[in-house]
Amino acid sequence: MAKKSLFRRVALLVVVLIGVAGIAAVAILKGSCVSEPVELFIPSGTPYSTVLDSLESAGVKKMGLIKMVGQYKELEKNIKPGHYVIGKGANAMGIVALLKSGAQRPVKLVINNTRTLEQLASKLAGQIEADSASLYAHLTAPATAKKYGLTTEELIGIFVANTYEVWWTTTPEALTDRMNREWNNFWNESRTAMLQRTGLDKIDVVTLASIVYEETKNKGEMPKIAGVYMNRLRRGIPLQACPTAKYAVGDFSLRRILNKHIQFESPYNTYLNQGLPPGPICIPSIAAIDAVLNYTEHNYIFFCAKEDFSGTHNFATTNAEHSANARRYQEALNKRGIK
């Protein structure tokens, strides 16, 4: 009887110890490894050791436990690249499960204030995994624009200025497909109906809007300036848009357009070429595109920046009026020493 009693006591003690150990193990595994949310970017092909180093550098605690759980769950063989946000209070099991699942968080992709495909590739590369070289190669490949019924010069026009949610790991090909869908959605029934009034096609509207946007950021004046260019297009008058001469030269820091600039040989220079340039000279704002669609009807065929540097313009119907306006502006530039 004494032996049986002793055996029962020992067995009970073992059960209790196992239970306590189990509770302790669960408590350890469920313990928080993150005191604040952690943002983590894992590029494709990143070595497992580098991922672990990145976690530690980001402030994740209990790395020994994470490594143990990761080994048990074979994380090294199954880790997915992407952009992850590890929530506050996440434990080792949760962190390993997140990286193994590939449940990444979308990133905000901002598209604006861009003039060339080279600039666009550089800006995109700063926001998604793909590097600028691969993005530029894709954007300038003739097959890319052809896929969407465009020329390479026109391709930048389907990138509507806005903020989008995309996967950080999105490929250049997937990105242009997405932008093409956004472009098609942008041209809703209302905007498409207004095309008939302009007599332009969609990409031409964006091309003209890019010139308007480079002329002014004043939303109130955009439809009026668009009206000047519409008058010129319809009357067969060269646009003579200073921003196109600046684009042709390739020096976007120019504050004053001189005769040598307007004589620069380029298909983009609307001082030397009739009609619109081959494609947009920037990614215009949505306001500028809508301004072209809603251009103001008037008789003006000239405009010039006001001499008070207010960002607004003087408009004219005759060359004599325009020359007087331009002279005052040139004198103001001279007084400020702007060359």
C-alpha positions in Angstrom: 0.0 0.0 0.0 2.8 2.4 0.9 4.5 1.8 -2.5 1.2 2.4 -4.4 0.7 5.6 -2.4 4.2 6.8 -3.2 3.7 5.9 -6.9 0.5 7.9 -7.0 2.2 10.9 -5.4 5.1 10.7 -7.8 2.8 10.4 -10.8 0.7 13.3 -9.6 3.9 15.4 -9.2 5.0 14.5 -12.7 1.6 15.5 -14.1 1.7 18.8 -12.2 5.3 19.5 -13.4 4.3 18.7 -17.0 1.3 21.0 -16.7 3.3 23.8 -15.2 6.0 23.4 -17.9 3.3 23.4 -20.6 1.7 26.5 -19.2 5.1 28.2 -19.0 5.9 27.1 -22.6 2.6 28.5 -23.8 3.2 31.7 -21.9 6.6 32.1 -23.4 5.3 31.4 -27.0 2.4 33.8 -26.5 4.6 36.5 -24.9 4.9 39.7 -26.9 8.0 40.2 -29.1 7.0 43.7 -30.3 6.3 46.7 -28.2 5.4 48.9 -31.1 4.3 48.2 -34.7 7.3 47.2 -36.9 7.5 47.8 -40.7 9.6 45.2 -42.5 10.6 45.0 -46.2 11.8 41.6 -47.5 13.2 41.8 -51.1 12.9 38.7 -53.3 15.8 36.3 -52.7 16.8 37.7 -49.3 18.8 35.2 -47.3 17.0 33.9 -44.2 19.8 35.1 -42.0 19.4 38.6 -43.4 15.6 38.5 -42.6 16.4 37.6 -39.0 19.0 40.4 -38.8 16.4 42.8 -40.2 13.9 41.8 -37.5 16.4 42.3 -34.8 17.5 45.7 -36.2 13.8 46.8 -36.3 13.6 46.2 -32.6 11.9 42.8 -32.4 12.7 41.0 -29.1 13.1 37.4 -28.2 15.0 36.5 -31.4 16.1 33.2 -29.9 12.5 32.1 -29.5 11.6 33.3 -33.0 14.5 31.3 -34.5 13.4 28.2 -32.6 9.8 28.6 -33.8 11.0 29.4 -37.3 13.1 26.3 -37.4 10.2 24.2 -36.2 7.9 25.7 -38.8 10.5 25.5 -41.6 10.3 29.3 -42.1 13.6 29.4 -44.0 12.1 27.3 -46.8 8.8 29.1 -47.0 9.4 32.8 -46.3 7.7 35.1 -48.7 9.1 38.5 -49.9 7.0 41.6 -49.4 6.1 44.5 -47.2 5.0 43.5 -43.7 3.7 45.3 -40.7 4.1 43.3 -37.5 1.5 44.6 -35.0 2.1 45.7 -31.5 2.1 42.7 -29.1 2.8 40.1 -31.8 4.4 36.9 -30.4 6.9 34.5 -32.0 4.3 32.2 -33.4 2.4 35.1 -35.0 5.5 36.6 -36.5 6.6 33.4 -38.1 3.1 32.7 -39.3 2.9 36.2 -40.9 6.2 35.9 -42.8 5.3 32.3 -43.9 1.8 33.3 -45.1 2.9 36.1 -47.4 0.1 38.3 -46.0 1.9 41.5 -46.9 0.5 45.0 -46.4 0.0 47.2 -49.5 2.1 50.4 -49.9 1.0 53.8 -50.9 2.2 54.6 -54.4 2.2 58.3 -55.1 2.3 59.5 -58.7 2.8 63.2 -59.5 5.2 65.9 -60.5 7.0 63.8 -63.1 8.2 64.9 -66.5 10.0 62.0 -68.2 9.9 58.2 -68.2 13.4 58.3 -66.6 12.1 60.4 -63.7 9.1 58.2 -63.4 11.2 55.0 -63.2 13.3 56.6 -60.5 10.3 57.7 -58.4 8.5 54.4 -58.7 11.7 52.6 -57.7 11.7 54.5 -54.4 8.3 53.1 -53.6 8.2 49.5 -54.8 10.8 46.6 -54.9 11.7 46.9 -58.6 14.8 49.0 -59.3 14.9 52.0 -61.6 16.9 50.2 -64.3 14.3 47.4 -64.7 11.4 49.9 -64.6 13.0 52.2 -67.2 13.7 49.3 -69.5 10.1 48.2 -69.2 8.7 51.7 -69.7 10.8 52.4 -72.8 10.4 49.0 -74.4 8.3 49.6 -77.6 6.2 46.5 -76.8 5.0 48.0 -73.5 3.3 51.1 -75.0 2.1 49.0 -78.0 0.2 46.7 -75.6 -2.0 49.7 -74.6 -2.3 51.1 -78.1 0.1 53.9 -77.5 3.6 55.1 -78.5 6.4 55.2 -76.0 6.2 59.0 -76.0 2.5 58.7 -75.0 2.9 56.0 -72.4 3.5 58.4 -69.5 0.0 59.8 -70.1 -1.8 56.7 -68.6 -0.2 57.4 -65.2 -2.9 59.5 -63.7 -1.6 61.7 -60.8 -3.0 60.1 -57.7 -2.2 57.9 -54.7 -2.7 54.1 -55.2 -2.4 51.1 -53.0 -0.2 48.4 -54.6 1.9 45.4 -53.4 5.5 46.4 -52.8 6.5 43.3 -54.8 4.5 44.2 -57.9 6.4 43.8 -61.1 6.9 46.5 -63.7 4.6 44.6 -66.0 1.9 44.3 -63.4 2.3 47.9 -62.5 1.7 49.2 -66.0 -1.3 46.9 -66.3 -2.7 48.4 -63.1 -2.1 51.9 -64.3 -3.9 51.1 -67.6 -6.9 49.9 -65.6 -6.8 53.1 -63.5 -6.6 55.1 -66.7 -9.6 53.3 -68.1 -11.5 53.9 -64.9 -10.5 57.6 -64.9 -12.2 58.0 -68.2 -15.7 57.6 -66.8 -18.9 58.3 -68.7 -18.8 62.0 -67.9 -15.2 62.7 -69.0 -15.7 60.6 -72.1 -18.8 62.6 -73.1 -16.8 65.8 -72.9 -14.2 64.6 -75.3 -16.5 65.3 -78.3 -16.4 69.0 -77.3 -12.7 69.2 -77.5 -12.3 67.2 -80.7 -9.3 65.5 -79.2 -8.7 62.0 -78.2 -7.9 60.9 -74.6 -4.1 61.0 -74.8 -4.2 64.4 -76.7 -6.3 65.8 -73.8 -3.6 64.7 -71.3 -0.8 66.0 -73.6 -2.5 69.4 -73.7 -3.2 69.2 -70.0 0.5 68.6 -69.3 1.3 71.9 -71.1 -1.5 73.8 -69.1 -0.1 72.3 -65.9 3.4 73.4 -66.7 2.1 76.9 -67.5 0.2 77.4 -64.2 -0.7 75.7 -60.9 -3.6 78.1 -60.5 -6.7 76.0 -60.9 -8.8 79.0 -61.5 -6.8 79.9 -64.6 -6.3 76.5 -66.1 -9.6 76.4 -68.1 -8.8 79.9 -69.5 -5.3 78.9 -70.6 -6.7 75.7 -72.0 -9.1 77.8 -74.0 -6.1 79.8 -75.5 -4.5 76.6 -76.7 -7.8 75.2 -78.1 -8.2 78.5 -80.1 -4.7 78.1 -81.5 -5.2 74.4 -82.4 -8.4 75.2 -84.2 -7.0 78.2 -86.1 -3.9 76.4 -87.1 -1.6 78.6 -85.0 1.5 77.0 -83.5 1.0 76.6 -79.7 4.3 78.4 -79.0 4.2 77.0 -75.5 7.3 77.9 -73.4 7.1 74.7 -71.4 7.5 72.6 -74.6 10.7 74.5 -75.4 12.0 73.9 -71.9 11.1 70.2 -72.2 12.8 70.0 -75.6 16.0 71.5 -74.2 15.9 69.2 -71.2 16.7 71.9 -68.7 13.8 72.1 -66.3 15.5 74.7 -64.1 15.1 77.4 -66.7 13.3 80.5 -65.4 13.5 82.4 -68.6 13.0 81.1 -72.1 15.3 82.8 -74.6 15.4 82.8 -78.4 18.0 80.0 -78.4 15.6 77.8 -76.5 12.6 78.4 -78.8 14.9 77.6 -81.8 16.0 74.3 -80.3 15.3 71.5 -82.8 13.0 68.9 -81.3 9.5 67.4 -82.1 8.5 68.7 -78.7 9.2 72.3 -79.5 5.8 73.8 -80.4 7.5 77.0 -81.5 8.9 75.0 -84.5 6.2 72.4 -84.9 2.5 72.7 -85.6 0.0 71.1 -83.2 0.6 69.1 -80.0 4.0 67.5 -79.1 4.4 63.7 -79.5 3.2 63.1 -75.9 2.7 64.6 -72.5 5.6 66.8 -71.2 4.7 65.8 -67.6 2.1 63.9 -65.6 -0.5 66.7 -65.2 -2.9 67.0 -62.3 -6.4 65.7 -62.6 -7.5 69.4 -62.3 -5.5 70.2 -65.4 -7.0 67.4 -67.4 -10.5 68.4 -66.3 -9.6 72.0 -67.2 -8.9 71.0 -70.8 -12.2 69.1 -70.9 -14.0 72.1 -69.5 -11.9 74.8 -71.3 -13.3 78.3 -71.3 -14.6 79.6 -74.6 -13.2 83.1 -75.5 -11.3 84.8 -78.2 -7.8 85.0 -76.6 -4.9 83.6 -78.5 -2.1 85.0 -76.3 -1.2 85.0 -72.6 1.8 86.0 -70.7 2.8 85.8 -67.0 1.9 89.0 -65.1 4.8 91.2 -64.1 3.8 91.1 -60.5 4.9 87.4 -60.4 1.6 86.4 -58.8 1.5 83.3 -60.9 -1.5 84.6 -62.9 -1.5 85.8 -66.5 -2.5 88.7 -68.8 -4.5 87.5 -71.8 -4.7 89.2 -75.2 -6.5 88.9 -78.6 -4.0 90.8 -80.7 -0.2 90.6 -81.1 0.1 94.3 -80.2 -1.6 93.6 -76.8 0.5 90.6 -76.2 3.7 92.4 -77.0 2.9 95.1 -74.5 2.2 92.4 -71.8 5.4 90.5 -72.7 7.5 93.7 -72.6 6.3 94.5 -69.0 7.1 90.9 -67.9 10.5 91.0 -69.5 11.3 94.3 -67.8 10.2 92.7 -64.4 12.5 89.8 -65.1 15.4 92.2 -65.8 14.8 94.1 -62.6 15.0 90.9 -60.6 18.1 89.8 -62.5 16.5 86.6 -63.7 18.4 85.4 -66.8 
